[in-house]
Amino acid sequence: MGPVARTSALRWVEWAETVVEELQAEPAGCASLPGLAHLADFDPYLRNWRRMASDGTAEFRWQADVDPDALEFFIHGLYSLDRRLAAEVERGEREAGPVEAHTFNLVLVRGLLDALARESPCRAAFAEQLRSSWPCAAEVR
């Protein structure tokens, strides 16, 4: 995934950590996030990306070998989280994510969906379905 400006990646990670922390504090937790067993599933990714975005290089790149089932599970959780946040923004219940983080979000979504699509025809169809309904879908294509 990448390249993307290190500052965009770091800003997105900071924002995501805050959002996850807020949602973990809710009594319902992640009950309204289909496909996400627990918000803590994001923690390893966020810690890794924070470390990488804090290394002082100008560009952020991420590459990892991820089990296809784990990748699909993570993407579905991220999709559910992103849809929920977009709905909250639309209702005026939450401010949109920081402008500086927007590019990282687009690169992340594109990279994850592209990786999923390469796994199999079935997963490619699922990735295309997500592309058609993801809040930033027009920009992800």
Secondary structure, 3 states (H helix, E strand, C coil): CCCEEHHHHHHHHHHHHHHHHHHHHCCCCCCCCCCCCCHHHHHHHHHHHHHHHCCCCCEECCCCCCCHHHHHHHHHHHHHHHHHHHHHHHCCCCCCCCHHHHHHHHHHHHHHHHHHHCCCHHHHHHHHHHHHHCCCHHHHC
